[in-house]
């Protein structure tokens, strides 16, 4: 499978000269040609040292960053052609990884569903393509040999599910110091049927419950992946969501009808409105509601409730789910009401492709989406909640002490970055009087996080408080 074994120089393939590609790359669709620029990129990328330490979880190797930067050994890493650097410069991105078929029927006046995932969550893309009839742009994290599994999984999904082959655009993202390694790719996974394929992808890494987005040792670059998917969106509007939430049926058609009726495709692309889509969560095993009436019935049966009802209710409170559900009888998509920004809001929304990109300094958990919503607020965007469109997460979320403690440890760095650097920069970037600095500073819970904050920031906290009063 996709396990890295200690290899000798005799049993690992040698890279060919810059004038030709390795045989493996030539066999993969879309890799048949390479420019002189991408050849130079190929030669400049670092190799994976044979002494790299790897931690395994279940059947999947989760790669860690190399402990040595030595490049003395010849590389056996096969890197896709046509890579671009991320905004941060710490990652490389292979845009339109594996030739997409979407552009044969491309049109600009449309909306692209934009999302990101690790290799073990690619099965969600199948479900998205079953409910979203337009283009889908996905940033896929593939460090080291995880790129081999991602490649074979994507090719297999495309063979099994025509909707994915025709409408989904994949973009491979990997750290510069742990390049994508396709040496174990065979072009497809071994599976009995398409349902077995779903199960194989879901269980990759031993996380069949989908509790974690990524279980590897490398910090998961949410915002790098989101930006990569955004850059690959080929339409005027984008719909930014997480990979594990499903849209209501006909959402794309309803929004295009809404956009045409209100001349959104004819207006200036700097129009500062984002169209918020309320999000809910359903019990595992229950069916996903297709329209608002079914959603309301499911809520009455206690099968569906507000997203993060028990874990972060305030994260979606401005969407006013109870008020929103009471607005019935409207057949065409319109705006129910406008909502005001709050400091913990993390809405999913449809907007023009001109909305600000995500800040790639925010890694792993905490403030990774809040920062971008904060910038929308400071930049003067309005938040319009749509009346019949919605999203549903598969499974109720419950408090998990172990996961919560891990998140608190990881978010302390992002907390400092958000409150003492990012917000102040926004005030210099925009002339609007808006600010997203909270009156009461949020301090992460947990012994280690509190100790980290309190040990150095007493003076900073006093200065910060005096500036906002």
C-alpha positions as a Markdown table, in Angstrom:
| # | Residue | x | y | z |
|---|---|---|---|---|
| 1 | Unk | 0.0 | 0.0 | 0.0 |
| 2 | Unk | 1.3 | 3.4 | 0.9 |
| 3 | Unk | 3.9 | 2.5 | 3.6 |
| 4 | Unk | 7.4 | 4.0 | 3.5 |
| 5 | Unk | 10.0 | 1.3 | 4.1 |
| 6 | Unk | 13.7 | 1.8 | 4.6 |
| 7 | Unk | 15.1 | 1.5 | 1.1 |
| 8 | Unk | 18.6 | 1.0 | -0.4 |
| 9 | Unk | 19.9 | 2.8 | -3.4 |
| 10 | Unk | 19.5 | -0.4 | -5.4 |
| 11 | Unk | 15.8 | -0.9 | -4.7 |
| 12 | Unk | 14.6 | 2.8 | -5.1 |
| 13 | Unk | 14.1 | 4.3 | -8.6 |
| 14 | Unk | 16.5 | 7.0 | -9.6 |
| 15 | Unk | 15.1 | 10.2 | -10.9 |
| 16 | Unk | 15.9 | 10.8 | -14.6 |
| 17 | Unk | 17.4 | 13.9 | -16.0 |
| 18 | Unk | 15.6 | 17.2 | -16.3 |
| 19 | Unk | 14.9 | 16.5 | -20.0 |
| 20 | Unk | 12.5 | 13.7 | -19.3 |
| 21 | Unk | 9.9 | 12.8 | -16.6 |
| 22 | Unk | 9.9 | 9.6 | -14.5 |
| 23 | Unk | 7.8 | 6.8 | -16.0 |
| 24 | Unk | 5.2 | 7.1 | -13.3 |
| 25 | Unk | 4.4 | 10.7 | -14.0 |
| 26 | Unk | 4.1 | 9.9 | -17.7 |
| 27 | Unk | 1.3 | 7.4 | -16.9 |
| 28 | Unk | -0.8 | 9.8 | -14.9 |
| 29 | Unk | -3.4 | 11.9 | -16.9 |
| 30 | Unk | -2.4 | 15.6 | -17.2 |
| 31 | Unk | 1.3 | 15.0 | -16.6 |
| 32 | Unk | 2.3 | 14.3 | -20.2 |
| 33 | Unk | 4.1 | 17.6 | -20.7 |
| 34 | Unk | 6.2 | 19.9 | -18.6 |
| 35 | Unk | 7.5 | 23.4 | -19.2 |
| 36 | Unk | 11.1 | 24.5 | -18.6 |
| 37 | Unk | 9.8 | 26.5 | -15.5 |
| 38 | Unk | 8.2 | 23.5 | -13.9 |
| 39 | Unk | 11.3 | 21.4 | -14.6 |
| 40 | Unk | 13.4 | 24.0 | -12.7 |
| 41 | Unk | 10.8 | 23.8 | -9.9 |
| 42 | Unk | 11.2 | 20.0 | -9.9 |
| 43 | Unk | 14.9 | 20.2 | -9.5 |
| 44 | Unk | 14.7 | 22.8 | -6.8 |
| 45 | Unk | 12.3 | 20.9 | -4.5 |
| 46 | Unk | 13.9 | 19.2 | -1.5 |
| 47 | Unk | 13.9 | 15.5 | -1.2 |
| 48 | Unk | 12.6 | 13.3 | 1.6 |
| 49 | Unk | 15.6 | 12.1 | 3.7 |
| 50 | Unk | 15.6 | 8.3 | 4.2 |
| 51 | Unk | 16.1 | 8.9 | 7.9 |
| 52 | Unk | 12.8 | 10.7 | 8.2 |
| 53 | Unk | 10.8 | 9.5 | 11.2 |
| 54 | Unk | 7.2 | 8.4 | 10.5 |
| 55 | Unk | 4.4 | 7.7 | 13.0 |
| 56 | Unk | 1.7 | 5.3 | 11.9 |
| 57 | Unk | -1.9 | 5.3 | 13.0 |
| 58 | Unk | -3.9 | 2.2 | 11.9 |
| 59 | Unk | -3.1 | 1.3 | 8.4 |
| 60 | Unk | -2.1 | 4.8 | 7.3 |
| 61 | Unk | 1.4 | 6.4 | 7.7 |
| 62 | Unk | 1.0 | 10.0 | 8.9 |
| 63 | Unk | 4.2 | 11.8 | 7.8 |
| 64 | Unk | 6.1 | 14.1 | 10.1 |
| 65 | Unk | 8.5 | 16.8 | 9.1 |
| 66 | Unk | 12.0 | 15.6 | 8.3 |
| 67 | Unk | 14.3 | 15.8 | 11.2 |
| 68 | Unk | 17.2 | 16.4 | 8.9 |
| 69 | Unk | 17.5 | 18.9 | 6.0 |
| 70 | Unk | 20.3 | 17.0 | 4.3 |
| 71 | Unk | 19.9 | 16.7 | 0.6 |
| 72 | Unk | 23.0 | 14.6 | 0.0 |
| 73 | Unk | 21.1 | 11.4 | -1.2 |
| 74 | Unk | 19.6 | 11.3 | -4.6 |
| 75 | Unk | 15.8 | 12.0 | -4.5 |
| 76 | Unk | 13.3 | 9.3 | -5.1 |
| 77 | Unk | 10.4 | 11.7 | -4.8 |
| 78 | Unk | 8.1 | 12.1 | -7.8 |
| 79 | Unk | 6.5 | 15.6 | -7.8 |
| 80 | Unk | 3.7 | 16.6 | -10.1 |
| 81 | Unk | 4.5 | 19.2 | -12.8 |
| 82 | Unk | 3.0 | 22.7 | -12.8 |
| 83 | Unk | 3.3 | 23.5 | -9.1 |
| 84 | Unk | 2.9 | 27.0 | -7.6 |
| 85 | Unk | 3.9 | 28.3 | -4.2 |
| 86 | Unk | 1.3 | 29.2 | -1.6 |
| 87 | Unk | 1.0 | 32.8 | -0.4 |
| 88 | Unk | 3.0 | 31.9 | 2.8 |
| 89 | Unk | 5.8 | 30.3 | 0.8 |
| 90 | Unk | 5.8 | 27.2 | 3.0 |
| 91 | Unk | 3.7 | 25.0 | 0.7 |
| 92 | Unk | 3.5 | 24.0 | -2.9 |
| 93 | Unk | 0.2 | 23.6 | -4.8 |
| 94 | Unk | -0.4 | 21.5 | -7.9 |
| 95 | Unk | -3.5 | 23.3 | -9.3 |
| 96 | Unk | -6.0 | 21.1 | -11.2 |
| 97 | Unk | -4.3 | 18.0 | -10.1 |
| 98 | Unk | -5.2 | 15.2 | -12.5 |
| 99 | Unk | -6.9 | 16.6 | -15.7 |
| 100 | Unk | -10.4 | 17.9 | -15.0 |
| 101 | Unk | -13.2 | 17.5 | -17.5 |
| 102 | Unk | -15.3 | 20.4 | -16.2 |
| 103 | Unk | -13.9 | 23.0 | -18.5 |
| 104 | Unk | -15.5 | 21.4 | -21.6 |
| 105 | Unk | -18.8 | 22.9 | -20.3 |
| 106 | Unk | -17.5 | 25.8 | -18.3 |
| 107 | Unk | -19.4 | 29.0 | -17.8 |
| 108 | Unk | -18.4 | 32.0 | -15.7 |
| 109 | Unk | -21.9 | 33.0 | -14.5 |
| 110 | Unk | -22.2 | 30.3 | -11.9 |
| 111 | Unk | -21.2 | 29.4 | -8.4 |
| 112 | Unk | -18.5 | 27.0 | -7.3 |
| 113 | Unk | -18.6 | 25.0 | -4.1 |
| 114 | Unk | -15.2 | 25.5 | -2.5 |
| 115 | Unk | -13.9 | 23.2 | 0.2 |
| 116 | Unk | -10.8 | 21.3 | 1.4 |
| 117 | Unk | -9.8 | 18.0 | 3.1 |
| 118 | Unk | -7.2 | 15.4 | 3.9 |
| 119 | Unk | -7.0 | 12.1 | 1.9 |
| 120 | Unk | -9.2 | 10.2 | 4.4 |
| 121 | Unk | -12.0 | 12.7 | 3.9 |
| 122 | Unk | -12.2 | 12.4 | 0.1 |
| 123 | Unk | -15.3 | 10.2 | 0.5 |
| 124 | Unk | -17.2 | 13.4 | 1.5 |
| 125 | Unk | -16.5 | 14.8 | -2.0 |
| 126 | Unk | -18.6 | 12.0 | -3.4 |
| 127 | Unk | -21.6 | 13.0 | -1.3 |
| 128 | Unk | -21.2 | 16.7 | -2.2 |
| 129 | Unk | -21.2 | 15.9 | -5.9 |
| 130 | Unk | -24.4 | 13.9 | -5.4 |
| 131 | Unk | -26.2 | 17.0 | -3.9 |
| 132 | Unk | -24.4 | 19.9 | -5.7 |
| 133 | Unk | -24.9 | 20.0 | -9.4 |
| 134 | Unk | -22.3 | 22.7 | -10.2 |
| 135 | Unk | -18.5 | 22.8 | -10.1 |
| 136 | Unk | -16.7 | 21.8 | -6.9 |
| 137 | Unk | -13.1 | 22.9 | -6.1 |
| 138 | Unk | -11.3 | 20.9 | -3.5 |
| 139 | Unk | -7.9 | 21.5 | -1.9 |
| 140 | Unk | -6.4 | 18.1 | -0.9 |
| 141 | Unk | -3.5 | 17.8 | 1.6 |
| 142 | Unk | -1.0 | 15.3 | 0.4 |
| 143 | Unk | 2.4 | 15.4 | 2.2 |
| 144 | Unk | 4.8 | 12.6 | 1.4 |
| 145 | Unk | 3.3 | 9.2 | 0.5 |
| 146 | Unk | -0.2 | 10.5 | 1.4 |
| 147 | Unk | -0.1 | 12.0 | -2.1 |
| 148 | Unk | 0.1 | 8.4 | -3.5 |
| 149 | Unk | -3.1 | 7.4 | -1.7 |
| 150 | Unk | -4.8 | 10.7 | -2.6 |
| 151 | Unk | -4.0 | 10.2 | -6.3 |
| 152 | Unk | -5.2 | 6.6 | -6.4 |
| 153 | Unk | -8.3 | 7.5 | -4.4 |
| 154 | Unk | -9.2 | 10.4 | -6.7 |
| 155 | Unk | -8.7 | 8.3 | -9.9 |
| 156 | Unk | -10.9 | 5.6 | -8.4 |
| 157 | Unk | -13.6 | 8.0 | -7.3 |
| 158 | Unk | -13.6 | 9.4 | -10.9 |
| 159 | Unk | -14.1 | 6.0 | -12.3 |
| 160 | Unk | -16.9 | 5.1 | -9.9 |
| 161 | Unk | -18.8 | 8.4 | -9.8 |
| 162 | Unk | -19.3 | 10.3 | -13.1 |
| 163 | Unk | -20.4 | 13.4 | -11.3 |
| 164 | Unk | -17.0 | 13.7 | -9.7 |
| 165 | Unk | -15.2 | 13.1 | -12.9 |
| 166 | Unk | -17.2 | 15.7 | -14.7 |
| 167 | Unk | -17.4 | 18.5 | -12.2 |
| 168 | Unk | -14.9 | 18.3 | -9.4 |
| 169 | Unk | -11.5 | 20.1 | -9.6 |
| 170 | Unk | -8.8 | 18.8 | -7.3 |
| 171 | Unk | -5.7 | 20.8 | -6.1 |
| 172 | Unk | -2.9 | 19.0 | -4.3 |
| 173 | Unk | -1.1 | 20.9 | -1.5 |
| 174 | Unk | 2.0 | 19.7 | 0.4 |
| 175 | Unk | 4.8 | 21.2 | 2.5 |
| 176 | Unk | 7.9 | 22.3 | 0.7 |
| 177 | Unk | 10.1 | 20.2 | 3.0 |
| 178 | Unk | 7.9 | 17.1 | 2.6 |
| 179 | Unk | 7.0 | 17.0 | -1.1 |
| 180 | Unk | 4.3 | 14.9 | -2.6 |
| 181 | Unk | 5.6 | 11.4 | -3.3 |
| 182 | Unk | 3.8 | 9.4 | -6.0 |
| 183 | Unk | 6.2 | 6.5 | -6.0 |
| 184 | Unk | 3.6 | 4.1 | -4.5 |
| 185 | Unk | 0.7 | 5.2 | -6.8 |
| 186 | Unk | -0.7 | 2.6 | -9.2 |
| 187 | Unk | -3.4 | 4.8 | -10.6 |
| 188 | Unk | -6.3 | 3.2 | -8.7 |
| 189 | Unk | -7.2 | 1.5 | -5.4 |
| 190 | Unk | -8.2 | -2.2 | -5.2 |
| 191 | Unk | -11.9 | -2.3 | -4.3 |
| 192 | Unk | -14.9 | -4.6 | -4.8 |
| 193 | Unk | -17.5 | -2.0 | -5.7 |
| 194 | Unk | -18.1 | 1.7 | -5.3 |
| 195 | Unk | -19.5 | 1.4 | -1.8 |
| 196 | Unk | -16.4 | -0.6 | -0.8 |
| 197 | Unk | -14.3 | 2.3 | -2.2 |
| 198 | Unk | -16.1 | 4.8 | 0.0 |
| 199 | Unk | -15.4 | 2.6 | 3.1 |
| 200 | Unk | -11.7 | 2.2 | 2.2 |
| 201 | Unk | -11.2 | 6.0 | 1.9 |
| 202 | Unk | -13.1 | 6.7 | 5.1 |
| 203 | Unk | -11.0 | 4.1 | 7.1 |
| 204 | Unk | -7.7 | 5.3 | 5.7 |
| 205 | Unk | -5.7 | 6.0 | 8.9 |
| 206 | Unk | -8.0 | 4.1 | 11.2 |
| 207 | Unk | -10.4 | 7.1 | 11.8 |
| 208 | Unk | -13.7 | 5.5 | 10.7 |
| 209 | Unk | -15.7 | 7.8 | 13.0 |
| 210 | Unk | -14.5 | 10.9 | 11.1 |
| 211 | Unk | -13.7 | 12.6 | 14.4 |
| 212 | Unk | -10.6 | 14.4 | 13.2 |
| 213 | Unk | -9.9 | 16.2 | 9.9 |
| 214 | Unk | -6.3 | 15.1 | 9.9 |
| 215 | Unk | -4.5 | 12.8 | 12.3 |
| 216 | Unk | -1.0 | 13.4 | 11.1 |
| 217 | Unk | 2.0 | 14.9 | 12.9 |
| 218 | Unk | 2.1 | 17.9 | 10.5 |
| 219 | Unk | 0.0 | 21.0 | 11.4 |
| 220 | Unk | -3.0 | 20.9 | 9.1 |
| 221 | Unk | -3.0 | 24.0 | 6.9 |
| 222 | Unk | -6.7 | 24.7 | 6.7 |
| 223 | Unk | -6.3 | 28.2 | 5.2 |
| 224 | Unk | -3.6 | 27.2 | 2.7 |
| 225 | Unk | -6.0 | 24.5 | 1.4 |
| 226 | Unk | -9.0 | 26.9 | 1.4 |
| 227 | Unk | -7.0 | 29.5 | -0.6 |
| 228 | Unk | -5.8 | 26.8 | -3.1 |
| 229 | Unk | -9.4 | 25.7 | -3.7 |
| 230 | Unk | -10.5 | 29.3 | -4.0 |
| 231 | Unk | -7.8 | 30.0 | -6.6 |
| 232 | Unk | -9.1 | 27.1 | -8.6 |
| 233 | Unk | -12.8 | 28.2 | -8.6 |
| 234 | Unk | -13.7 | 29.1 | -12.2 |
| 235 | Unk | -16.9 | 31.0 | -11.6 |
| 236 | Unk | -18.1 | 34.5 | -10.6 |
| 237 | Unk | -19.4 | 33.3 | -7.2 |
| 238 | Unk | -17.9 | 30.9 | -4.6 |
| 239 | Unk | -19.6 | 28.9 | -1.9 |
| 240 | Unk | -17.2 | 28.4 | 1.0 |
| 241 | Unk | -18.0 | 25.4 | 3.2 |
| 242 | Unk | -16.4 | 22.5 | 5.1 |
| 243 | Unk | -16.2 | 19.2 | 3.3 |
| 244 | Unk | -18.5 | 17.3 | 5.8 |
| 245 | Unk | -21.6 | 19.5 | 5.5 |
| 246 | Unk | -24.1 | 18.7 | 2.8 |
| 247 | Unk | -26.2 | 21.4 | 1.0 |
| 248 | Unk | -29.9 | 21.4 | 0.5 |
| 249 | Unk | -31.0 | 20.1 | -2.9 |
| 250 | Unk | -31.1 | 22.5 | -5.8 |
| 251 | Unk | -29.2 | 25.2 | -3.9 |
| 252 | Unk | -27.0 | 26.0 | -6.9 |
| 253 | Unk | -30.0 | 26.3 | -9.2 |
| 254 | Unk | -31.9 | 28.4 | -6.7 |
| 255 | Unk | -29.0 | 30.8 | -6.2 |
| 256 | Unk | -28.4 | 31.2 | -9.9 |
| 257 | Unk | -32.1 | 32.1 | -10.2 |
| 258 | Unk | -31.7 | 34.5 | -7.3 |
| 259 | Unk | -28.6 | 36.0 | -8.9 |
| 260 | Unk | -30.3 | 36.5 | -12.3 |
| 261 | Unk | -33.4 | 38.1 | -10.8 |
| 262 | Unk | -31.3 | 40.6 | -8.8 |
| 263 | Unk | -28.8 | 41.1 | -11.6 |
| 264 | Unk | -25.9 | 40.0 | -9.4 |
| 265 | Unk | -23.9 | 38.8 | -12.4 |
| 266 | Unk | -24.2 | 42.3 | -13.9 |
| 267 | Unk | -23.1 | 44.3 | -10.8 |
| 268 | Unk | -19.7 | 45.4 | -9.8 |
| 269 | Unk | -17.8 | 42.4 | -8.4 |
| 270 | Unk | -16.8 | 44.6 | -5.4 |
| 271 | Unk | -20.4 | 44.4 | -4.2 |
| 272 | Unk | -19.9 | 44.0 | -0.4 |
| 273 | Unk | -22.5 | 41.4 | 0.5 |
| 274 | Unk | -22.0 | 37.8 | 1.5 |
| 275 | Unk | -25.0 | 35.4 | 1.4 |
| 276 | Unk | -25.1 | 33.3 | 4.6 |
| 277 | Unk | -26.4 | 29.8 | 4.5 |
| 278 | Unk | -27.6 | 28.5 | 7.9 |
| 279 | Unk | -26.1 | 25.2 | 9.1 |
| 280 | Unk | -27.6 | 22.4 | 11.1 |
| 281 | Unk | -26.5 | 18.9 | 12.3 |
| 282 | Unk | -28.4 | 15.6 | 12.0 |
| 283 | Unk | -28.2 | 12.4 | 14.0 |
| 284 | Unk | -26.1 | 9.7 | 12.6 |
| 285 | Unk | -28.2 | 7.3 | 10.5 |
| 286 | Unk | -31.0 | 9.7 | 9.9 |
| 287 | Unk | -31.7 | 10.9 | 6.4 |
| 288 | Unk | -30.5 | 14.3 | 5.2 |
| 289 | Unk | -33.4 | 16.8 | 4.6 |
| 290 | Unk | -33.7 | 17.9 | 1.0 |
| 291 | Unk | -35.7 | 21.2 | 1.5 |
| 292 | Unk | -36.7 | 23.6 | 4.3 |
| 293 | Unk | -40.0 | 21.8 | 5.1 |
| 294 | Unk | -38.3 | 18.5 | 5.5 |
| 295 | Unk | -35.7 | 20.2 | 7.7 |
| 296 | Unk | -38.3 | 21.7 | 10.0 |
| 297 | Unk | -40.0 | 18.3 | 10.3 |
| 298 | Unk | -36.7 | 16.7 | 11.2 |
| 299 | Unk | -36.1 | 19.3 | 13.9 |
| 300 | Unk | -39.6 | 18.6 | 15.3 |
| 301 | Unk | -38.7 | 14.9 | 15.5 |
| 302 | Unk | -35.5 | 15.8 | 17.3 |
| 303 | Unk | -33.4 | 14.3 | 14.4 |
| 304 | Unk | -31.9 | 17.7 | 13.4 |
| 305 | Unk | -30.7 | 20.6 | 15.6 |
| 306 | Unk | -28.6 | 23.7 | 15.3 |
| 307 | Unk | -24.9 | 23.1 | 14.4 |
| 308 | Unk | -22.6 | 22.9 | 17.4 |
| 309 | Unk | -25.7 | 23.0 | 19.7 |
| 310 | Unk | -23.7 | 21.5 | 22.6 |
| 311 | Unk | -20.1 | 22.4 | 21.6 |
| 312 | Unk | -20.2 | 26.0 | 20.3 |
| 313 | Unk | -23.7 | 27.3 | 20.1 |
| 314 | Unk | -22.5 | 30.9 | 19.8 |
| 315 | Unk | -20.5 | 30.1 | 16.7 |
| 316 | Unk | -23.7 | 30.2 | 14.6 |
| 317 | Unk | -26.1 | 32.2 | 16.8 |
| 318 | Unk | -26.3 | 35.2 | 14.4 |
| 319 | Unk | -28.1 | 32.9 | 11.9 |
| 320 | Unk | -31.0 | 32.7 | 14.4 |
| 321 | Unk | -32.0 | 29.1 | 13.5 |
| 322 | Unk | -35.3 | 29.2 | 15.4 |
| 323 | Unk | -36.4 | 32.4 | 13.8 |
| 324 | Unk | -35.2 | 31.2 | 10.4 |
| 325 | Unk | -37.1 | 28.0 | 10.6 |
| 326 | Unk | -40.3 | 29.9 | 11.4 |
| 327 | Unk | -40.1 | 31.7 | 8.1 |
| 328 | Unk | -42.1 | 29.3 | 5.9 |
| 329 | Unk | -44.1 | 29.4 | 2.7 |
| 330 | Unk | -41.4 | 31.1 | 0.5 |
| 331 | Unk | -40.7 | 29.1 | -2.6 |
| 332 | Unk | -38.0 | 31.2 | -4.3 |
| 333 | Unk | -34.6 | 32.0 | -2.8 |
| 334 | Unk | -34.5 | 35.4 | -1.2 |
| 335 | Unk | -32.9 | 37.1 | 1.8 |
| 336 | Unk | -34.6 | 36.4 | 5.1 |
| 337 | Unk | -32.9 | 39.0 | 7.2 |
| 338 | Unk | -29.5 | 40.7 | 7.7 |
| 339 | Unk | -27.3 | 39.6 | 10.6 |
| 340 | Unk | -24.7 | 41.5 | 12.6 |
| 341 | Unk | -21.2 | 40.3 | 13.1 |
| 342 | Unk | -20.2 | 38.7 | 16.4 |
| 343 | Unk | -16.7 | 37.8 | 17.6 |
| 344 | Unk | -17.2 | 34.0 | 17.4 |
| 345 | Unk | -19.3 | 33.7 | 14.3 |
| 346 | Unk | -18.1 | 31.2 | 11.7 |
| 347 | Unk | -20.8 | 31.3 | 8.9 |
| 348 | Unk | -20.7 | 29.5 | 5.6 |
| 349 | Unk | -21.6 | 31.8 | 2.8 |
| 350 | Unk | -21.8 | 32.4 | -1.0 |
| 351 | Unk | -19.9 | 35.5 | -2.2 |
| 352 | Unk | -18.1 | 36.9 | -5.2 |
| 353 | Unk | -14.6 | 35.7 | -5.8 |
| 354 | Unk | -13.3 | 39.1 | -4.7 |
| 355 | Unk | -13.8 | 38.4 | -1.0 |
| 356 | Unk | -10.5 | 38.5 | 1.0 |
| 357 | Unk | -8.5 | 35.4 | 1.1 |
| 358 | Unk | -7.8 | 33.5 | 4.3 |
| 359 | Unk | -4.7 | 34.3 | 6.4 |
| 360 | Unk | -2.4 | 31.4 | 6.1 |
| 361 | Unk | -0.6 | 32.1 | 9.4 |
| 362 | Unk | -3.5 | 30.5 | 11.2 |
| 363 | Unk | -2.7 | 26.8 | 11.4 |
| 364 | Unk | -4.6 | 23.8 | 12.8 |
| 365 | Unk | -7.5 | 24.8 | 15.2 |
| 366 | Unk | -8.7 | 28.2 | 16.4 |
| 367 | Unk | -9.5 | 31.4 | 14.6 |
| 368 | Unk | -8.8 | 30.0 | 11.1 |
| 369 | Unk | -12.2 | 31.0 | 9.8 |
| 370 | Unk | -13.0 | 33.6 | 12.5 |
| 371 | Unk | -10.2 | 35.8 | 11.2 |
| 372 | Unk | -11.6 | 35.9 | 7.6 |
| 373 | Unk | -15.1 | 36.7 | 8.9 |
| 374 | Unk | -13.5 | 39.4 | 11.1 |
| 375 | Unk | -11.9 | 40.9 | 8.0 |
| 376 | Unk | -15.2 | 40.9 | 6.1 |
| 377 | Unk | -16.7 | 42.9 | 9.0 |
| 378 | Unk | -13.9 | 45.4 | 9.1 |
| 379 | Unk | -14.0 | 45.8 | 5.3 |
| 380 | Unk | -17.6 | 46.7 | 5.5 |
| 381 | Unk | -19.3 | 43.6 | 4.2 |
| 382 | Unk | -23.0 | 42.9 | 5.0 |
| 383 | Unk | -24.2 | 39.5 | 6.1 |
| 384 | Unk | -27.5 | 38.5 | 4.4 |
| 385 | Unk | -29.1 | 35.2 | 5.5 |
| 386 | Unk | -30.8 | 33.3 | 2.7 |
| 387 | Unk | -34.3 | 32.0 | 3.4 |
| 388 | Unk | -34.5 | 28.5 | 1.9 |
| 389 | Unk | -30.9 | 27.4 | 1.5 |
| 390 | Unk | -29.2 | 25.4 | 4.3 |
| 391 | Unk | -26.4 | 23.0 | 5.2 |
| 392 | Unk | -26.5 | 19.8 | 7.3 |
| 393 | Unk | -23.6 | 18.1 | 9.1 |
| 394 | Unk | -23.8 | 14.3 | 9.4 |
| 395 | Unk | -23.8 | 13.6 | 13.1 |
| 396 | Unk | -24.4 | 15.5 | 16.2 |
| 397 | Unk | -21.4 | 17.0 | 17.8 |
| 398 | Unk | -20.8 | 16.3 | 21.5 |
| 399 | Unk | -18.3 | 17.7 | 24.0 |
| 400 | Unk | -15.1 | 15.6 | 24.0 |
| 401 | Unk | -12.7 | 16.4 | 26.8 |
| 402 | Unk | -9.7 | 14.9 | 25.0 |
| 403 | Unk | -10.3 | 16.7 | 21.8 |
| 404 | Unk | -11.1 | 20.0 | 23.6 |
| 405 | Unk | -7.9 | 19.9 | 25.5 |
| 406 | Unk | -5.9 | 19.3 | 22.3 |
| 407 | Unk | -7.7 | 22.2 | 20.6 |
| 408 | Unk | -7.0 | 24.6 | 23.5 |
| 409 | Unk | -3.3 | 23.8 | 23.4 |
| 410 | Unk | -3.2 | 24.4 | 19.7 |
| 411 | Unk | -5.2 | 27.6 | 19.7 |
| 412 | Unk | -3.1 | 29.6 | 22.1 |
| 413 | Unk | -0.7 | 30.6 | 19.4 |
| 414 | Unk | -3.6 | 31.6 | 17.1 |
| 415 | Unk | -5.2 | 33.5 | 20.0 |
| 416 | Unk | -2.1 | 35.7 | 20.4 |
| 417 | Unk | -1.8 | 36.2 | 16.6 |
| 418 | Unk | -5.5 | 37.2 | 16.3 |
| 419 | Unk | -5.8 | 39.5 | 19.2 |
| 420 | Unk | -2.4 | 41.3 | 19.2 |
| 421 | Unk | -1.3 | 41.3 | 15.5 |
| 422 | Unk | -4.0 | 40.5 | 13.0 |
| 423 | Unk | -6.8 | 42.8 | 14.3 |
| 424 | Unk | -4.4 | 45.8 | 14.5 |
| 425 | Unk | -3.2 | 45.2 | 10.9 |
| 426 | Unk | -6.8 | 45.2 | 9.6 |
| 427 | Unk | -7.4 | 48.7 | 11.1 |
| 428 | Unk | -4.5 | 49.9 | 9.0 |
| 429 | Unk | -5.8 | 48.2 | 5.8 |
| 430 | Unk | -9.3 | 49.5 | 5.9 |
| 431 | Unk | -10.7 | 53.0 | 6.4 |
| 432 | Unk | -14.0 | 51.8 | 7.8 |
| 433 | Unk | -14.7 | 52.5 | 11.5 |
| 434 | Unk | -15.5 | 48.8 | 12.1 |
| 435 | Unk | -13.4 | 46.7 | 14.5 |
| 436 | Unk | -13.6 | 43.1 | 15.6 |
| 437 | Unk | -11.6 | 43.6 | 18.8 |
| 438 | Unk | -13.7 | 42.2 | 21.7 |
| 439 | Unk | -14.4 | 44.2 | 24.8 |
| 440 | Unk | -13.8 | 41.2 | 27.0 |
| 441 | Unk | -10.7 | 39.3 | 25.8 |
| 442 | Unk | -11.2 | 35.6 | 25.3 |
| 443 | Unk | -8.6 | 33.5 | 27.1 |
| 444 | Unk | -8.2 | 29.9 | 26.0 |
| 445 | Unk | -8.9 | 27.4 | 28.8 |
| 446 | Unk | -6.7 | 24.6 | 29.9 |
| 447 | Unk | -3.7 | 24.6 | 32.2 |
| 448 | Unk | -1.0 | 24.8 | 29.5 |
| 449 | Unk | -2.7 | 27.4 | 27.4 |
| 450 | Unk | -3.4 | 29.6 | 30.4 |
| 451 | Unk | 0.2 | 29.3 | 31.7 |
| 452 | Unk | 1.5 | 30.2 | 28.2 |
| 453 | Unk | -0.7 | 33.3 | 28.0 |
| 454 | Unk | -0.3 | 34.5 | 31.6 |
| 455 | Unk | 3.5 | 34.1 | 31.7 |
| 456 | Unk | 4.2 | 36.9 | 29.2 |
| 457 | Unk | 1.2 | 39.0 | 28.4 |
| 458 | Unk | 0.1 | 40.9 | 31.5 |
| 459 | Unk | 1.6 | 44.1 | 30.3 |
| 460 | Unk | 0.3 | 43.6 | 26.8 |
| 461 | Unk | -3.2 | 42.9 | 28.1 |
| 462 | Unk | -3.3 | 46.2 | 30.1 |
| 463 | Unk | -2.1 | 48.1 | 27.0 |
| 464 | Unk | -4.7 | 46.4 | 24.8 |
| 465 | Unk | -7.5 | 47.1 | 27.2 |
| 466 | Unk | -6.6 | 50.8 | 27.4 |
| 467 | Unk | -6.7 | 51.1 | 23.6 |
| 468 | Unk | -10.2 | 49.8 | 23.2 |
| 469 | Unk | -11.8 | 51.8 | 25.9 |
